[in-house]
């Protein structure tokens, strides 16, 4: 059954994107992999295409939410008959992307409208614990549901659930907003443990800037959904 499209937002991931694409193409039912090259300054798009992906290019960096929407639109244009389920994966998963199949199974079976990955790896990813807490607390306050890994970008959605969540939140606030919006609209959200692993976040200056952007985008997504929730951004570790 060929019923899954894999969408991979990517920026400057030429070193790992080929392995991620090739592994994604091994997933059962995945007959289409779309890489959205979100304004890369390297050869991410070319490498992804050579690995077997359809590539959508943004001339400038527009952020993760916009990349996800572009990828989903590309899939919609290629769909024939029943819409494919949408499996979103990060570009740096490399060979571990082949282990994402459990995310699809509950969606395919009609048991969930969106699944969220919980990495089973015991490797500690660097930093951004305060952003995770911001997102988790915000989701809990807005919906009553506690997410284990609220910022995890590995998710499978039905087309109906994806369309119900549009327009997606900007930048790194997209995962937090997706969870809140779908739960509030009555969609079933389920967490699934998977043995995936991506590149650990470092602690250098670039990593600190990345975390600051994450915090900003998550706080903005929360504030737009509930001013009281948005005030959680005042909490710092």
N, C-alpha and C positions, 0 to 999 in steps of 0.2 A: 504494500500500500504506500504510494508516494503522496504523502499528505502534509509534509512539513517543509517550510522554507526557513533556512538559517540566515539571520541578519547579523552582521558583524560591523559595528561602528569602529572606525580605526583612524588614528592619527599618528604618523611617524612610527609605524610598527613594521617596517620592512624586514627586520631581523626575525620576527616570529610569525608574521601573518601567513606565510606559505604553509607552515606546519599546522596552524590553526585551521586553515581552509581545507587542507587535505584530510585532517582528522574529522572535520564537520561533514565532509562528503561521505564518510563511512557510516554515519548515523542511519539507523533503519528508518526508511520512509522519507529521508531528506534528499530530494532530487534537485534542490536549488539552494545555492549559497550566494548571498548578496553581500558584498563588502561595500560599505559607504566610506570612501576616502574623504575624511572631513578636513580638507585643507592641509594635507601633509606636505612637508617640505622635502621628503625623501621619496623613495620609489615604492611606497606602500601599494598604490593602485596597480602599478605594472606587475609587481610580484604576485599580488593577489589574483590578478587575471591569469597569469601564467600557471598558477596553482589550480585553476579551474573555477574561480568565482566570477559571477557577474559583478561589475564594478560601477558604482555611482560615485561621481566626483563632485565635491563642493569646492568651488574656486577659493573659498576662504573658510577658516574654521568657524562653524556655526554652533558647535556644542552638541552634546550627546543626544539631547531630546530631539533636536532637528535631524540629526543623523538617523535616529530610529524611525522618525516619520518618513524620511526619504527612502529608507530601505523598505519599509512597509508599503509605500506607494509603488515602488518598483515591483514588488511581489504581486500587488493587486493587478498591475498591468499585464503580468505574465500568467496570472491564474486563468485556468480554463475549467469551467464547471464549479465544483465545490471549492470554496476558498481554503487555502492551505492554513494550517496552524503556523504561528510565528514563534520561532525559537531565537531569542536574542543571546548572543555570546560575546564575551570580551575578546579583543583581538590578540591578547597575549597569553591565551590558554595553551597555545601550542598543541602538542600531542594529546594532552589531557582532554581536549574538546571531544574526543571520541567517547568519553564516559558521560556525556550529557543526556543520553537516551532516557534515563529515568524521569527527567523533567517533562518529557513529552507524554509518557504513558497515562498519567491521570487526566490530562487534557483530551487525549484521544479517546479515553474510555468514558468521557463525560462526567468525570468525578470532580473536575476543577476547571475553572475558567482561566485561572492563572496559577502557575507554579513558580516558586522562588527557590533557588538553590541554597542549600546550607552545606558549605564545604566540610567534608569529613576529615580533611588534612589537619594534622596537629601542628603544622608549621605556623608560627605566629607571624602575622603580617604586621609590618611596621606602622606605628602611629595611628592617627585619625580616630582614636577611641572616643574623643569628645564629639566628633561628627556622628558616629554611630549612635551614641547616647541621645544626641539631639533628635535624630531621625526616629529612633525607637520610642522615645518619650512622646514625640509628636504624633506618631501613628497610634500609640496607645491612647493618648488623650482624645484624638479625633474619632477613633473607631472602637476602642475597647480591646483591640487585638494586639498581642505582643509579638513582634517579629524577632526572630533569632539573629538574622543577618540582613537588616533592612536595606542596606546599600548594595546588596548583591545584584549585579547586572545580569546574571544568568537566569533567564525567565522564559517560560513558554506561555503563550496566550492564544485563545481563540481569536479569530478575526473580529467577532462580535465584541469581545471584551476590549480589544485594542481600539476599535472605533468608538466605543463608549467612553474611553479615557481621553480622547482627543479634544482639544489640542493638548499635547504633552507639555509638561513643565520644562522650563529652560535648563540647559546644562546638567549639572550633577544633582539637581533636585528631582530628576525624572523618576527615579525608583521610588522615592518617598511618596511623591504625588500619585503615581500609578497605584500604589497600595491603598492609599486613603480613598482615592476616587472610586476604585472598583469595589472596595468594601462598602462604601456608603451607598453605592448603587445596587447592592445586593448580589454581587458576583462572588463566586466561591474562590477563595485564595488558599492555596496549600503549600506548605514548605516540603521540600524533598532533599534528603541528604544525598550528595553526590561526591565522588572522589576527584573533583576538579581542583586545579591549582593555577593561580596566575602569579605574575611577577610580584614579589613583595615590595611594598612601598618603602622607600628609604627614609632617611632622616636629614638629608642635605637640604640646601636652600630651595632647590626646585621642588622637593617633596613638601616642604613647608608651605610654599606658595600654592601647590596643588591642594593641600588640605584646607587652606584658607578659602580657596575658591569653592571647594566642596561645602564648607560650612556656610558660606554666603548663599549658595544656590539652594541648599536644603532649608535654611532659615526662610528664604524668600518663598519657597514652595509652601511651607507651613503657614506663613503669615497670610498668604493669599487664600488659604482654605479656612482659616480661623484665626482672627487677631489674637485670641487668647493663647492659641497654640504657638503663634509666632513669637510670643514673649519668652518662650523657652530658649531662644537664642541668647538670652542674657545669662543662662547657666553656663558656666565654664568650669573645667575640672579644678 
